[in-house]
C-alpha cells in the first residue's frame, strides 16, 4: 500500500549465520520449477567466504522480513557467510545516521532512489561497476529504467552505478469481476480509446463504469495521484515525467494539465462514478472496490495497485471472482511503448567487502528471486526467472507486466518533496474532484512547490 509501512517493534534483527540445507524453505534440486543450476553455479564460485561477516540493513519487517530471511538462508548456505539482517521503524533516518557516523552496514536496501542518490553524492556508497549496470540493462524488463534509478553522481560529481534493483511492485492495474463482464458482453480493453468506449457503453447499458475513492484519512487524495502518474506515462515521454517529479516541468505545464483533465473525464462525470462525483473524495479507498462485488454491480472497474485484493470481500478468489488488466495505453501514443508505474527496492553497498560483493552477485541468480516468488508478495522484472515459481497466477501475470515493460517509473509523488507529493498534490486532487479546474489545481500545487524553494 502506498506510503504505508509495516508496523512492528522499533528494531528487528535476524542472524542468518551459515544455514544448513535443512533450514532452506525448498530443498535444493528437488522442485523443478526452481532454477537450481544457477544456485549450484553460484555456490561453486563462492566457496571461499566461510566465516566472512555481512551486515544488511533494509526496510522489511514482519512477514516480509521472514520472506527475506528465507532468501538469505540460501546465500549463507552457499557461501558460509555469517550474515546479519536488521531493520528499523525509521529506517530512512537510521541509515543516514549510521553512514554519517562511520558505522554503516555492509549492504543497505532502500525503496527511495532519492535517498540513495544523496548518500552517493556524499561518498557513502560503493560503485557497483559498469558490469552490473550492463547486466541489469540486458536482463530486466525496462532495463534502462532500472539502471537509471541506480545511477547517481558520486562525491566527485561523476555518474556511477550504485544501486541494484531487487523486488518490485505494480500500480498500473484496473480491477474487474470477470462474471460481470461476461454477463454484459464486455471485453477487456487493450487501448485507452477502447477503455473510454467501454466506459460509455456501460453507461448506455444502464450501468456505472467506475468505483473511485480517494479517502485515506490524513492522506486523502493519494489514489488520484496514481491515476495522474499513470496517465502522464501514457501521454508524455518518460523524460517529461522525470522532469515533472523534479519540477523542471511545472504543475502548470500543459502536459500536466492534460493528464489531470484526462483523469477528470472519468472522475468528474456523475454518470461514470458510483455514488456520483461527490462520493469520489468521501469514499475510503479501502471501501471503494466493494461496488465491484455488489449484486447488481455498483461499478465495473476500479483502478488500483496490486495490494487492493487485501480489501476485497473475504473468500474472493483472484482470477475467478476478481481479476485485473493492465492500464491500457493510447493507440494515438503507441510510440510511448508499454510504461509501468510502480515501486521497488534498491540494494547498495555502504561498506565494501567480499561478502557484500558476493551478495549482489547472488541477487543476479534466478533462485534469489524464485524462492520469494514462490511464497508471496514478491514481483521481479528479471526476465531470467522461472515464472512457474510464482505462488499464484495473479503474481505471475503481474510479473509478466514488469518483464515486458518498455518503461518503468517509480510513483511520482514519492519522488517529489514531502510537502508536495504527500501534501499539496493530494489536497489538489481533492479540490479538483470537488469542482476546481485542472488549470487552477495546477496553479495551487505549483504555488506550494514555489513556496518551499
Secondary structure, DSSP 8 states (H G I E B T S, - for coil): -TT------SEEEEE--S--GGGSSS-TTT-TTS-HHHHHHHHHHTTT-TT-EEEEE-S--HHHHHHHHHHHHHHHHHH--EEEEEEETTHHHHHHHHHHTT---SEEEES-HHHHHHHHHTT-SB---HHHHHHHHHHBTTHHHHHHHHEEE-TTS-EEE--EEEEEEE--EEEE-HHHHHHHT----SBHHHHHHHHHHHHHTT---B----B-GGGTTHHHHHHHHHHHHHHS-HHHHHHHHTTSS-TTSHHHHHHHHHHHHHHT-TTTBTT-THHHHHSBHHHHGGGGGSSS-S-SBEE--TTGGGGS-TT--BTTTBEEEE--B-GGGGGG--EEEEEEEEEEESS--HHHHHHHHHTTSHHHHHHHHTTSS-B--BTTS-GGGSSSHHHHHHHHHHHT-SEEEE-HHHHS-HHIIIIIHHHHHHHHHTT--HHHHHHHHHHHHHHT-
